[in-house]
Amino acid sequence: MTGLLHGITVLELGQVIAGTYAGTILADLGAEVIKIEPLSGDANRNPGIAPLASESAIHLFMNRNKKSVSLDLKSPEGHDLFCRLAEQAAIVIDNFRPGVLTRLGIDHQQLTKRNPGIVTVSVTGFGEYGPQRDRPAFDLAVQAFAGYLHVTGDPDGPPARMGIPLADLSAGVFACISALAGLAGRLLHGEGAHADVAMLDCLVSLLSYDALDHLNTGRQVTRQGTAHAHMVPWQASATRNGYLVIAVREDKFWRRLCDAIGLPRLKADPRTATNPARVANRELVTGLLRERFARRDTGEWLRILSENDIPAAPVNDLPAVFADEQVTARGLVRTYHHPVIGDVRYPANPPQFDGWAPASAPAPQLGEHTEQVLLRRLGMRPEQIADLARRGVVRVRGSSAAPAGPSSPAPGPPAGPAGTAPTPPPGA
């Protein structure tokens, strides 16, 4: 079986996370994602960040299932090679700062002259227009700018960042959605499209109903720790040997909880009988729960809560997550074999389609597929590629071509990739 997107070609000019995660999702689903890297490589290859053996865990995760073509976009020949590849591509994804692709002559307007149906997606920190468009953007800065640090953490503590790079990852998800929407739009309307995806916009959108409430009432969203501003109890509680969470969204669950923890009188107490009353008497409720849950171990409480059909969960660390039988049953850990460091296990892409198998190929070495792609897609001869490598236009690794010349820098700092087949028609 092949991936659902087999036959779709993506050129990815992504760097680190925000511009690469969209390509990762598309590659997992079967698209041929050709990662266009500078001669020095994507910055996410830096083994000094999240090191795993001689590689970076960021690179090993973000670049799986992709092909690496390394070339100098600033050189006339490298620019021409990219444009010829873009003529055969369906999608181009980048995350350079606004204006970089225009200066390089490969923005949407220029690429549509060679491929009218091209779909381009640009991921930036603050968008392609507006007074902050040129502001440097990394995940932490965008989380802070979008209000996330203000609403995350303990009520009496300092601001806290999300434990994952949410601005980067959400931009990757929305960039993937944009790319697929562009393809659907081309199918329906016959034209390509350009998507402007800002990390800031993604996080502001994900503020969702809290933002709607604030915009219409002026109410502030404040730090609640694990608690919920509008529901009680909805939080983590300490047990005798750890923590668990309960999520009592409806009063029927509250009544079950009162019976389960041996406090049935609270079902009729006017201070605790309804959710508005519990919100008004938050400290009373949480104090009673704190005293009760401290009496037993987490496992025992989870058994009792499950028997009473009360929404609850353990506060897992990562070893517990990946040892869980549900995670195992869902196949959420996959493995590929890396030629240098051996087997690499990673969390799987969530979508599962009947009859379609996800791809599982290793993150490539820098320039590993340069010769293969130029031979197959552009009909070049090995000696031509070897000459380009000697002159520092391309970088080739793991092939008969000559080694690359001196590395050149990436064309600009970042804003914070269809199965092998004969050369496809334009826009495939």
Secondary structure as GFF3:
##gff-version 3
##sequence-region A 1 428
A	DSSP	beta_strand	9	13	.	.	.	ID=ss1
A	DSSP	alpha_helix	21	28	.	.	.	ID=ss2
A	DSSP	beta_strand	32	37	.	.	.	ID=ss3
A	DSSP	three_ten_helix	43	45	.	.	.	ID=ss4
A	DSSP	beta_strand	51	52	.	.	.	ID=ss5
A	DSSP	beta_strand	55	56	.	.	.	ID=ss6
A	DSSP	alpha_helix	57	62	.	.	.	ID=ss7
A	DSSP	beta_strand	66	71	.	.	.	ID=ss8
A	DSSP	alpha_helix	76	86	.	.	.	ID=ss9
A	DSSP	beta_strand	91	94	.	.	.	ID=ss10
A	DSSP	alpha_helix	100	104	.	.	.	ID=ss11
A	DSSP	alpha_helix	108	112	.	.	.	ID=ss12
A	DSSP	beta_strand	119	124	.	.	.	ID=ss13
A	DSSP	alpha_helix	139	145	.	.	.	ID=ss14
A	DSSP	alpha_helix	148	151	.	.	.	ID=ss15
A	DSSP	alpha_helix	166	189	.	.	.	ID=ss16
A	DSSP	beta_strand	193	198	.	.	.	ID=ss17
A	DSSP	alpha_helix	199	206	.	.	.	ID=ss18
A	DSSP	alpha_helix	208	217	.	.	.	ID=ss19
A	DSSP	beta_strand	234	238	.	.	.	ID=ss20
A	DSSP	beta_strand	243	247	.	.	.	ID=ss21
A	DSSP	alpha_helix	251	260	.	.	.	ID=ss22
A	DSSP	three_ten_helix	264	267	.	.	.	ID=ss23
A	DSSP	alpha_helix	275	280	.	.	.	ID=ss24
A	DSSP	alpha_helix	282	293	.	.	.	ID=ss25
A	DSSP	alpha_helix	298	307	.	.	.	ID=ss26
A	DSSP	beta_strand	312	314	.	.	.	ID=ss27
A	DSSP	alpha_helix	318	323	.	.	.	ID=ss28
A	DSSP	alpha_helix	325	329	.	.	.	ID=ss29
A	DSSP	beta_strand	333	338	.	.	.	ID=ss30
A	DSSP	beta_strand	342	347	.	.	.	ID=ss31
A	DSSP	alpha_helix	370	378	.	.	.	ID=ss32
A	DSSP	alpha_helix	382	390	.	.	.	ID=ss33
A	DSSP	beta_strand	394	395	.	.	.	ID=ss34
###
